[in-house]
């Protein structure tokens, strides 16, 4: 799940921020000094709780942390902590759909209606050569469908991107109901005519995977990606509010206005609000392994990987393919990966095209956080 830019356990806890800042690394910084400085700036200047990083390059593995993983217990962020990864879920789903395409079980240019015939997508279509057509699977993966983002629905935003989240955080959502929120609004543009990031697209991708395979998208991700790569820290929690295994706390200001809104512990929440667009939990270690394997062709045949890496402009620095972003940094270096935000957690993972330099970052907060500076510090050093 990627929260709208404009917005950007059992009991809710009001956290008193003490300013604790603890730094650690697996060894000497070994050329990652600028990265550490950028991490510390997020904590000391921007007020982020803590930052965790893992880098794998020609010098080996470097793990760094700064800030706190738990304000109450004064626990630092620890290597191999697990956390919610938000929209970094999307490359996992895209990988599964492209694997299915490589097996001949679907085509990228299939209309979504072929696999979800009960879904009313009548308004989301256009014409080619005078013939009508609908939104395709390719357009879902690449955010060119024109379908609005369900997280921009005013009623949903009022309940989940404000302090009212405290009374709604346990609610279970179905993808069908969330998709309906997106489809209730007019199309942003004809399919394929433009680009607009929409979480609704990936809820539909999850539904298509289930229609094609007869299994949940979670089962397909586990069997096709997590187990082959031995990503033991990574999971799809469904409706479970827990983060399994070793983890710290995750914090949010709940998008409240004002200079110093209260900071809340939101570690425990029902991630079905994000579903296939951003429900997953992982660690820096697993994300580095996943993105490196993906970009270097260990998960997809060459033709499908080429499709994934066929991009169009998304903003001033990023181009977007099929579930994968291409970013050109100010120093001229190009990296591939994804970032994501969900309540209490902000994540980014990127790698060079040959997979020889890969970095994953997590901030256990969702306010005043821009991971672009971390990526630039690491790859432009």
Secondary structure, 3 states (H helix, E strand, C coil): CCCCCCCCCCCCEEECCCCCCCCEECCCCCCCHHHHHHHHHHHHCCCCCEEEEEEEECCEEEEEEEECCECCCCECCCCCCEEECHHHHHHHHHHHHHHHHHCCCCCCCCEHHHHCCCCCCCCCEEEECCEEEECEHHHHHHCCCCCCCHHHCHHHHHHHCCCCHHHHCCCCCCHHHHHHHHHCCCCCCCCCCCCCCCHHHHHHHHHHHHHHHCCCHHHHHHHHHHHHHCCCCCECCCCCCCCCCCCCCCEECCCCCCCCCCEEECCCCCHHHCHHHCCCEEEHHHHHHHHHHHHCCCCCCHHHHHHHCCCEECCCCEEECCCCEEEECCCCCEEEEEEEEECCEEEEEEEECCCCCEEEEEECECCCCCCHHHHHHHHCC
